[in-house]
Amino acid sequence: MKGKWLTIAIVGSLLVGSNAFASIARQAVFGNQPVLTTPGSGIVVNSVNGSLWYDDDYNVFYNPSYINDNKNYVTVNKGLEGGFFKGEFENFAYGIYLNRGAGTANANAPDANYGMSGLVSPGVQSRTAFIGATGTALNTQRPIDFFIGGDTGIKWGFHVAWAYNRNQNVATQPNFGDAEVTNRYWHFDLGAQVMGLEPFIGATLFSKYQNNAANAANQNLDEFTAGFRYKYEGWSPYFVFHKYREAGLPASSATQVQARTNYWGFGVGHDTKVADGVHVMKHIGVFMTSTEDDAGAAVGTVTADQNKDFKDTIIPMNVTIEGEATSWLTLRAGVGYDLFNNRKYAQSNRTTGNTTSINDKNVSQTGTATFRVGSTLKFGKLNVDSAFGNGAAAAAGTSTAATNLDSTAVGFDSQLFGLLSASYHW
């Protein structure tokens, strides 16, 4: 009976609904920008790691100048990652973050969507499309992020992400004394804040998988990101451009395979205070991608050529509410919905063996439709953020496996929290 009344109290509190919290759980409830996964090589591309239309401490991963606004705290996201950010001499700050997106025991692969929140884990994944079916797989692991920032009239920040892996005991060639497989990742970000304008720029450089055995594979990753947010009263318009290129030379092959994506996005968010401690945030954007993927389907199959060259156009909409139900409890809910999600193939062969190209065909994509709920429990300086989740993706309405946030089931049991994090501020 107590559990039933507590459920009623929490649901009722949602109806009356501070942006002072930050976690993967909060990002998952509110939503982020669209994520593209190519059907050929399987690369995963987003705009930035964080939100472009609402404030959140996690935004420091694309604009490190935010470290000046959000410092002197330590955070842990259960089963995933954690770190700390500390201020020094009033005008400077630094931070270290461990295992971002990698999960416990590095369970999640790098360069993959994680946290059910539009985030992409840092690192290089040795994909079969680039190193070949016989290539020795070796992903980067245990990523680490370093931050430094200051307020010297202009708020600025610099971020470096690094991940590495090495195997000198190559199983396929145990007698080859110099055989070694390595994989390394370097990413750099620079951001600033001046008079409401918040520009940022980032690049992935020197990132490469390499096998030095004879006729072995190699793979490299290059990225460039640039954009800005502008804050005016409750409005936050933004623009972002992300260029992604991944290429590889498969084992015993003389032909390089590449996947290239250009990603543009612009939109606007608006934060409305509807009551004391209650905020409603709205967002609409337009995102376009252009992809050329050498690892698309081979000629002679039903989908020949169509996955090699295509363009996506997405118009996402988000509406969220966040409010202080009590002095110790904040509740939030978020709706994410794609008003338009279309893919245009440059060429398609609809029939096996058809050698005549069919050009410029449009296909509506499944897109996003999420309705999520979360909370923050406050114990003095300790905040515990959650996203309510219960249900496997394959049977979201009935399963009790806590693997996603879109189940219709709810209950006060071991599956209540799909994501959980704790942050301590001082």
QUINOR-V647249 format. One record per helix or strand. SS is the DSSP state (h for helix, s for strand). FROM is the first residue (numbers start at 1). LEN is the number of residues. If there is no record, write none. Layout:
ss:SS from:FROM len:LEN
ss:SS from:FROM len:LEN
//
This chain:
ss:h from:2 len:13
ss:h from:24 len:7
ss:s from:36 len:2
ss:s from:44 len:2
ss:h from:57 len:5
ss:h from:64 len:5
ss:s from:73 len:5
ss:s from:81 len:8
ss:s from:92 len:7
ss:h from:104 len:3
ss:s from:113 len:2
ss:s from:119 len:2
ss:h from:128 len:4
ss:s from:141 len:11
ss:s from:155 len:13
ss:h from:171 len:3
ss:s from:181 len:14
ss:s from:197 len:15
ss:s from:218 len:15
ss:s from:235 len:15
ss:s from:256 len:20
ss:s from:278 len:16
ss:s from:309 len:18
ss:s from:329 len:20
ss:s from:358 len:7
ss:s from:369 len:11
ss:s from:382 len:7
ss:h from:393 len:3
ss:s from:417 len:9
//
